[in-house]
Amino acid sequence: MKKASVSEAKAALSEYLSRVKRGEEVVITERGHPVAKIIPFRTQGPSVDERRELARQGILELGKGKLSHPFKEISPVGDPEGLVLKALLEERENEN
């Protein structure tokens, strides 16, 4: 993990962003104290190793990879008379 003062980060931001793009983390310090961390942006959730660590800490319970029977057969609830939409529209009307 690379550390950089605010002034260093401002002067060489492109360099630090390149490091982050390669997977490194950069800690920004102010007067020697950490104030921020620049980390790679991910569009997906935690990695396998991160999930295992969260499970080890008791924060996350790992699944078995299969959905249980009730979840497989859930079907959408029908509203042929449109009562749900009618109630929603009435609620919105009453808010104004």
Buried (B, 14 or more C-beta within 10 A) or exposed (E): EBBBBEEBBEEEEEEBEEBBEEEBEBBBBEEEEEEEEBEEEEEEEEEEEEBEEBEEEEEBEEEEEEEEEEEEEEEEEEEEEEEEEEEEEEEEEEEE
